[in-house]
Amino acid sequence: MEQNRIDRKLRGGGAARAKKLGSELIAALLPAAGFGILTALILGAPNSRVIISLMLTGLFGAGLDSLEQLNILMSLFFFAPPLLQLVFLGDRIPRELSGGVYSLTRSKGREGWFVKKLLWLIVLSLLMSLFMLLPIHIFARIGGAAADELLPTAYLELMATWGLCHCMIVVFSNIIGMLVRPLYLLMISLVLYAVGLVLSIEGGAAAKLFPTVQGILYAHNSIFGKMQEGFFTPIFSAAYQGAVIAALGIFGALHIRKTDIL
């Protein structure tokens, strides 16, 4: 009997966790998909001459040669994706901490809780980026555009640069948000994103080391970039941003371990 009660309790706890994760997933993906649908409607009905890979990389790769090209529409495509992620994911960990949800006292338990939250945050961020692209792709296919051979490369290069940059900003906002007010982090993160755009156009080789320049595909030496010589490739940016996310995660774990959270 006792074992049956334990089994039911475990099943109930597992169902509750699955329901919570499902609701968090839906809450993140719906606005991302909504933005993708809105973008597809703004672009209008495509035709068979549309090359989907070029359309996606042109919209979100920030392929600008000068700041004068940054009009209202381009600003929407550039700033709305990170803004959406920051609004829905940017203060998730600090909010749970300040709400008193987390009251573990053992260091091992704290770190385990934090790692799970961080990994889930990374998954949600990457899925949000992907779900911003998919409706545009689907809309173009419905309109008769063919899935060109470079389409998988377009997704890989965008996610290695643009998508991981969103993820890096979201992780930055959550980790530093444990120390300062999240509202300030929203403004700081968007300023960093804007500075990256300016440096990608105006800066030299050293500007490519600025964190948010990593998210601008057309600044890279790649199939869709400017095809310039050098180290700056989507693979470099993926490794760079992965290292930054890992460093932020280590900093956050150390902070969680040392801080009393009631």
VOPAGU-2260 file (C-alpha; in pm, 1 decimal, decimal comma):
REM VOPAGU-2260
SITE   aa  ch    i         X         Y         Z
SITE  MET   A    0       0,0       0,0       0,0
SITE  GLU   A    1     273,6     240,1      97,7
SITE  GLN   A    2     459,0     164,2    -224,6
SITE  ASN   A    3     142,7     230,1    -426,1
SITE  ARG   A    4     100,9     569,6    -260,5
SITE  ILE   A    5     462,4     653,2    -338,2
SITE  ASP   A    6     417,7     545,0    -700,8
SITE  ARG   A    7     103,1     757,9    -738,7
SITE  LYS   A    8     279,5    1054,1    -584,6
SITE  LEU   A    9     572,8    1016,6    -823,3
SITE  ARG   A   10     340,4     985,6   -1122,0
SITE  GLY   A   11     146,2    1290,5   -1007,4
SITE  GLY   A   12     464,5    1488,5    -959,8
SITE  GLY   A   13     590,2    1384,5   -1304,3
SITE  ALA   A   14     259,9    1483,8   -1465,5
SITE  ALA   A   15     266,8    1822,4   -1292,0
SITE  ARG   A   16     622,9    1887,1   -1411,0
SITE  ALA   A   17     535,0    1783,0   -1764,7
SITE  LYS   A   18     232,1    2013,2   -1761,3
SITE  LYS   A   19     445,0    2302,0   -1634,5
SITE  LEU   A   20     710,6    2245,0   -1901,1
SITE  GLY   A   21     442,5    2219,7   -2167,6
SITE  SER   A   22     282,6    2547,2   -2062,2
SITE  GLU   A   23     621,9    2720,3   -2060,5
SITE  LEU   A   24     695,1    2581,3   -2406,6
SITE  ILE   A   25     364,1    2705,2   -2546,7
SITE  ALA   A   26     404,3    3046,0   -2379,3
SITE  ALA   A   27     742,5    3090,0   -2550,7
SITE  LEU   A   28     666,7    2942,8   -2892,9
SITE  LEU   A   29     331,7    3111,3   -2957,0
SITE  PRO   A   30     470,6    3468,3   -2967,3
SITE  ALA   A   31     768,4    3347,1   -3172,3
SITE  ALA   A   32     542,0    3180,0   -3426,6
SITE  GLY   A   33     315,0    3486,0   -3419,4
SITE  PHE   A   34     607,7    3707,7   -3512,4
SITE  GLY   A   35     698,7    3470,7   -3795,8
SITE  ILE   A   36     340,9    3479,0   -3927,7
SITE  LEU   A   37     329,8    3859,3   -3902,1
SITE  THR   A   38     659,1    3881,8   -4092,3
SITE  ALA   A   39     525,2    3651,3   -4364,5
SITE  LEU   A   40     211,9    3867,3   -4398,5
SITE  ILE   A   41     421,4    4186,1   -4419,5
SITE  LEU   A   42     633,2    4033,4   -4694,8
SITE  GLY   A   43     323,2    3943,2   -4890,2
SITE  ALA   A   44     245,7    3650,1   -5116,2
SITE  PRO   A   45     565,8    3490,8   -5250,2
SITE  ASN   A   46     602,0    3330,9   -5591,2
SITE  SER   A   47     797,3    3051,9   -5754,4
SITE  ARG   A   48    1095,3    3280,0   -5818,1
SITE  VAL   A   49    1157,1    3331,6   -5445,8
SITE  ILE   A   50    1472,0    3165,1   -5309,5
SITE  ILE   A   51    1380,4    3082,0   -4952,3
SITE  SER   A   52    1738,3    3056,7   -4824,8
SITE  LEU   A   53    1819,8    3406,6   -4953,9
SITE  MET   A   54    1492,4    3543,0   -4819,5
SITE  LEU   A   55    1558,0    3414,5   -4467,5
SITE  THR   A   56    1921,9    3521,2   -4455,8
SITE  GLY   A   57    1840,1    3856,0   -4612,7
SITE  LEU   A   58    1574,0    3928,5   -4351,1
SITE  PHE   A   59    1759,3    3814,9   -4040,8
SITE  GLY   A   60    2123,5    3818,6   -4145,8
SITE  ALA   A   61    2133,8    4201,8   -4127,2
SITE  GLY   A   62    2293,6    4235,4   -4469,7
SITE  LEU   A   63    2347,8    4613,0   -4459,5
SITE  ASP   A   64    2630,8    4810,4   -4617,8
SITE  SER   A   65    2546,9    5137,3   -4442,4
SITE  LEU   A   66    2327,4    5259,2   -4157,5
SITE  GLU   A   67    2119,2    5459,5   -4406,2
SITE  GLN   A   68    1968,7    5128,1   -4519,1
SITE  LEU   A   69    1824,6    5066,9   -4171,5
SITE  ASN   A   70    1464,1    5173,0   -4226,7
SITE  ILE   A   71    1160,2    5101,9   -4010,6
SITE  LEU   A   72    1096,5    4763,1   -4168,4
SITE  MET   A   73    1456,7    4650,2   -4131,1
SITE  SER   A   74    1453,3    4772,4   -3770,7
SITE  LEU   A   75    1147,8    4554,4   -3705,3
SITE  PHE   A   76    1319,1    4244,1   -3840,9
SITE  PHE   A   77    1640,7    4325,0   -3653,9
SITE  PHE   A   78    1520,2    4432,9   -3309,3
SITE  ALA   A   79    1188,9    4247,4   -3266,4
SITE  PRO   A   80    1334,8    3892,2   -3235,7
SITE  PRO   A   81    1572,4    3967,0   -2942,4
SITE  LEU   A   82    1312,0    4194,3   -2783,7
SITE  LEU   A   83    1053,5    3914,4   -2788,7
SITE  GLN   A   84    1298,1    3672,6   -2632,2
SITE  LEU   A   85    1396,5    3920,1   -2362,6
SITE  VAL   A   86    1032,6    3994,5   -2278,9
SITE  PHE   A   87     933,8    3627,8   -2246,5
SITE  LEU   A   88    1261,1    3472,9   -2124,9
SITE  GLY   A   89    1485,6    3755,1   -2004,7
SITE  ASP   A   90    1400,9    3741,6   -1632,3
SITE  ARG   A   91    1283,5    3384,8   -1585,5
SITE  ILE   A   92    1551,3    3275,8   -1335,5
SITE  PRO   A   93    1560,8    3601,8   -1131,1
SITE  ARG   A   94    1180,2    3599,6   -1111,9
SITE  GLU   A   95    1171,6    3247,6    -970,7
SITE  LEU   A   96    1441,0    3335,4    -719,5
SITE  SER   A   97    1274,2    3654,8    -600,9
SITE  GLY   A   98     936,7    3480,3    -582,8
SITE  GLY   A   99    1064,7    3244,7    -317,0
SITE  VAL   A  100    1015,5    2934,6    -532,3
SITE  TYR   A  101    1369,7    2826,9    -466,0
SITE  SER   A  102    1454,9    2761,8    -102,7
SITE  LEU   A  103    1713,2    2483,6    -120,2
SITE  THR   A  104    1998,9    2513,0     124,9
SITE  ARG   A  105    2242,3    2246,6       6,2
SITE  SER   A  106    2496,7    2364,8    -251,3
SITE  LYS   A  107    2458,2    2052,4    -464,0
SITE  GLY   A  108    2082,2    2095,2    -478,8
SITE  ARG   A  109    2113,4    2462,3    -566,1
SITE  GLU   A  110    2350,6    2397,8    -852,7
SITE  GLY   A  111    2135,7    2117,0    -989,7
SITE  TRP   A  112    1828,7    2342,1    -983,8
SITE  PHE   A  113    2019,6    2621,1   -1156,7
SITE  VAL   A  114    2168,2    2396,8   -1429,5
SITE  LYS   A  115    1824,9    2253,5   -1513,8
SITE  LYS   A  116    1673,7    2602,1   -1535,5
SITE  LEU   A  117    1961,2    2729,1   -1750,0
SITE  LEU   A  118    1949,3    2436,4   -1993,6
SITE  TRP   A  119    1572,3    2470,4   -2029,2
SITE  LEU   A  120    1616,6    2843,2   -2091,0
SITE  ILE   A  121    1868,4    2769,6   -2368,9
SITE  VAL   A  122    1630,7    2518,2   -2529,0
SITE  LEU   A  123    1341,6    2767,3   -2518,1
SITE  SER   A  124    1554,3    3043,5   -2668,7
SITE  LEU   A  125    1677,5    2829,7   -2958,9
SITE  LEU   A  126    1325,0    2702,1   -3026,3
SITE  MET   A  127    1190,3    3058,1   -3025,1
SITE  SER   A  128    1444,4    3156,0   -3291,4
SITE  LEU   A  129    1357,1    2851,5   -3498,7
SITE  PHE   A  130     982,7    2916,9   -3472,2
SITE  MET   A  131    1035,7    3271,6   -3600,1
SITE  LEU   A  132    1183,1    3127,7   -3920,7
SITE  LEU   A  133     948,1    2835,5   -3985,1
SITE  PRO   A  134     624,6    3030,8   -4062,8
SITE  ILE   A  135     807,7    3238,5   -4325,7
SITE  HIS   A  136     946,6    2920,7   -4480,4
SITE  ILE   A  137     604,9    2749,8   -4479,3
SITE  PHE   A  138     430,4    3057,8   -4622,7
SITE  ALA   A  139     683,3    3074,3   -4906,1
SITE  ARG   A  140     637,0    2705,2   -4986,1
SITE  ILE   A  141     258,9    2747,7   -4995,4
SITE  GLY   A  142     312,2    3033,1   -5239,9
SITE  GLY   A  143     504,5    2803,2   -5472,8
SITE  ALA   A  144     865,7    2876,3   -5377,4
SITE  ALA   A  145    1092,2    2576,0   -5396,7
SITE  ALA   A  146    1304,5    2446,4   -5109,3
SITE  ASP   A  147    1642,9    2526,1   -5262,4
SITE  GLU   A  148    1952,2    2320,2   -5187,2
SITE  LEU   A  149    2106,4    2591,7   -4967,9
SITE  LEU   A  150    1807,8    2601,3   -4731,0
SITE  PRO   A  151    1959,9    2362,3   -4470,0
SITE  THR   A  152    2278,5    2571,1   -4479,3
SITE  ALA   A  153    2074,2    2887,8   -4428,9
SITE  TYR   A  154    1911,5    2742,3   -4116,6
SITE  LEU   A  155    2242,3    2615,5   -3978,7
SITE  GLU   A  156    2425,5    2944,1   -4037,6
SITE  LEU   A  157    2141,6    3155,1   -3899,9
SITE  MET   A  158    2105,6    2942,1   -3587,8
SITE  ALA   A  159    2484,6    2936,7   -3533,6
SITE  THR   A  160    2496,1    3316,4   -3547,0
SITE  TRP   A  161    2158,6    3490,0   -3514,2
SITE  GLY   A  162    1988,0    3221,5   -3302,6
SITE  LEU   A  163    2277,7    3165,8   -3063,3
SITE  CYS   A  164    2317,0    3542,5   -3024,0
SITE  HIS   A  165    1958,5    3562,4   -2895,9
SITE  CYS   A  166    2036,9    3274,8   -2661,8
SITE  MET   A  167    2351,9    3449,2   -2535,5
SITE  ILE   A  168    2159,4    3772,1   -2468,6
SITE  VAL   A  169    1882,3    3584,6   -2285,2
SITE  VAL   A  170    2134,5    3399,9   -2066,6
SITE  PHE   A  171    2320,0    3727,2   -2000,5
SITE  SER   A  172    1995,0    3894,6   -1897,4
SITE  ASN   A  173    1903,4    3611,9   -1659,4
SITE  ILE   A  174    2244,5    3578,0   -1496,9
SITE  ILE   A  175    2318,1    3948,6   -1453,3
SITE  GLY   A  176    1951,5    3994,6   -1363,4
SITE  MET   A  177    2025,0    3816,6   -1037,6
SITE  LEU   A  178    2237,7    4120,2    -946,4
SITE  VAL   A  179    2054,3    4417,2   -1101,2
SITE  ARG   A  180    1696,0    4496,6   -1196,9
SITE  PRO   A  181    1579,6    4311,2   -1510,8
SITE  LEU   A  182    1434,7    4633,2   -1659,0
SITE  TYR   A  183    1785,1    4776,2   -1681,4
SITE  LEU   A  184    1903,1    4453,5   -1842,7
SITE  LEU   A  185    1639,6    4485,0   -2116,5
SITE  MET   A  186    1772,3    4826,1   -2215,9
SITE  ILE   A  187    2137,9    4725,0   -2182,4
SITE  SER   A  188    2086,5    4413,3   -2394,4
SITE  LEU   A  189    1913,3    4602,4   -2675,9
SITE  VAL   A  190    2187,0    4868,2   -2670,8
SITE  LEU   A  191    2449,1    4594,0   -2702,7
SITE  TYR   A  192    2252,8    4449,8   -2994,8
SITE  ALA   A  193    2241,6    4790,4   -3166,6
SITE  VAL   A  194    2613,4    4851,6   -3105,9
SITE  GLY   A  195    2684,6    4518,1   -3272,2
SITE  LEU   A  196    2499,4    4632,3   -3584,5
SITE  VAL   A  197    2696,5    4958,0   -3601,5
SITE  LEU   A  198    3030,2    4781,9   -3549,5
SITE  SER   A  199    2951,9    4519,7   -3814,6
SITE  ILE   A  200    2915,0    4800,9   -4069,2
SITE  GLU   A  201    3165,5    5059,8   -3950,3
SITE  GLY   A  202    3421,6    4854,6   -3756,3
SITE  GLY   A  203    3728,8    4663,6   -3866,7
SITE  ALA   A  204    3861,6    4319,9   -3781,7
SITE  ALA   A  205    3871,3    4390,3   -3406,4
SITE  ALA   A  206    3498,9    4477,1   -3409,1
SITE  LYS   A  207    3422,9    4115,2   -3493,7
SITE  LEU   A  208    3515,1    4018,2   -3139,2
SITE  PHE   A  209    3228,0    4224,6   -2998,5
SITE  PRO   A  210    2969,2    3977,5   -2860,9
SITE  THR   A  211    2659,9    4079,2   -3055,3
SITE  VAL   A  212    2843,7    4113,6   -3388,3
SITE  GLN   A  213    2849,1    3731,8   -3372,3
SITE  GLY   A  214    2475,0    3733,7   -3443,2
SITE  ILE   A  215    2498,9    3916,1   -3777,1
SITE  LEU   A  216    2539,2    3652,9   -4046,4
SITE  TYR   A  217    2632,1    3891,4   -4327,4
SITE  ALA   A  218    2939,9    4010,1   -4134,4
SITE  HIS   A  219    3079,1    3655,0   -4158,0
SITE  ASN   A  220    3291,1    3469,4   -4405,8
SITE  SER   A  221    3026,8    3221,1   -4511,2
SITE  ILE   A  222    2810,1    3107,5   -4798,4
SITE  PHE   A  223    2566,3    3389,0   -4726,9
SITE  GLY   A  224    2818,6    3640,4   -4592,5
SITE  LYS   A  225    3059,9    3870,2   -4769,9
SITE  MET   A  226    3302,3    3591,1   -4859,0
SITE  GLN   A  227    3598,3    3778,2   -4713,9
SITE  GLU   A  228    3915,9    3608,1   -4597,8
SITE  GLY   A  229    3970,5    3552,3   -4227,4
SITE  PHE   A  230    3869,6    3358,8   -3920,8
SITE  PHE   A  231    3519,5    3500,9   -3880,0
SITE  THR   A  232    3287,0    3215,8   -3973,5
SITE  PRO   A  233    2958,1    3084,3   -3832,2
SITE  ILE   A  234    3155,5    2802,9   -3668,3
SITE  PHE   A  235    3376,0    3060,0   -3491,7
SITE  SER   A  236    3068,8    3250,6   -3372,2
SITE  ALA   A  237    2896,8    2934,3   -3251,2
SITE  ALA   A  238    3206,8    2844,1   -3046,5
SITE  TYR   A  239    3245,7    3204,6   -2922,9
SITE  GLN   A  240    2884,7    3233,2   -2812,0
SITE  GLY   A  241    2885,0    2885,1   -2662,4
SITE  ALA   A  242    3189,5    2981,9   -2454,5
SITE  VAL   A  243    3020,4    3303,7   -2336,8
SITE  ILE   A  244    2704,6    3113,0   -2239,9
SITE  ALA   A  245    2915,4    2856,6   -2050,5
SITE  ALA   A  246    3109,6    3131,6   -1869,5
SITE  LEU   A  247    2786,1    3306,3   -1771,7
SITE  GLY   A  248    2646,7    2974,7   -1651,3
SITE  ILE   A  249    2953,0    2910,3   -1431,8
SITE  PHE   A  250    2927,5    3260,7   -1289,2
SITE  GLY   A  251    2558,1    3206,5   -1215,6
SITE  ALA   A  252    2623,5    2869,4   -1047,9
SITE  LEU   A  253    2891,3    3022,7    -825,7
SITE  HIS   A  254    2658,3    3308,1    -734,1
SITE  ILE   A  255    2377,8    3064,1    -650,1
SITE  ARG   A  256    2611,6    2859,2    -431,8
SITE  LYS   A  257    2734,5    3155,8    -228,8
SITE  THR   A  258    2410,8    3348,7    -187,7
SITE  ASP   A  259    2145,4    3282,4      74,5
SITE  ILE   A  260    1807,1    3271,3     -99,1
SITE  LEU   A  261    1502,7    3258,2     119,6
